[in-house]
């Protein structure tokens, strides 16, 4: 999965200089994106990737 490889190699700069909120939110959004990619590649409805229901 090339997209997963690209996602895992991303780096980020924290403009808040250490509060952690920016990096935490960035991580959460990347996990959601990764979960959506996995769902598209493996459309098995029984696969639970741990994402909360909207």
C-alpha positions in Angstrom: 0.0 0.0 0.0 1.9 3.0 -1.3 -0.5 5.5 0.4 0.2 3.9 3.8 3.9 4.2 3.2 3.6 7.8 2.3 1.4 8.5 5.4 4.0 6.8 7.6 6.8 9.0 6.2 5.1 12.4 6.8 6.7 14.8 9.3 5.1 17.8 10.9 6.2 21.0 12.6 4.4 22.0 15.7 3.6 25.7 15.4 2.3 25.8 19.0 5.9 25.1 20.2 5.2 22.2 22.5 1.7 22.4 23.8 1.0 19.0 22.1 -2.5 19.9 20.9 -1.5 20.4 17.3 0.4 17.1 17.2 -2.3 15.2 18.9 -5.0 16.5 16.5 -2.7 15.8 13.6 -2.2 12.3 14.8 -5.9 11.7 15.2 -6.7 13.0 11.8 -4.0 10.8 10.2 -5.4 7.8 12.0 -8.9 8.5 10.6 -7.5 8.9 7.1 -5.5 5.7 7.5 -8.7 3.9 8.7 -10.6 5.2 5.7 -7.9 4.0 3.3 -7.9 0.5 4.9 -11.7 0.4 4.6 -11.5 1.3 0.9 -8.8 -1.3 0.2 -10.4 -4.0 2.3 -14.2 -3.5 2.2 -14.9 -6.2 4.7 -17.8 -5.0 6.9 -16.7 -7.3 9.7 -13.3 -5.5 9.9 -13.3 -3.2 12.9 -10.5 -0.6 12.6 -11.5 1.1 15.9 -13.1 4.2 14.6 -16.1 5.6 16.4 -19.4 5.8 14.7 -20.4 9.3 13.4 
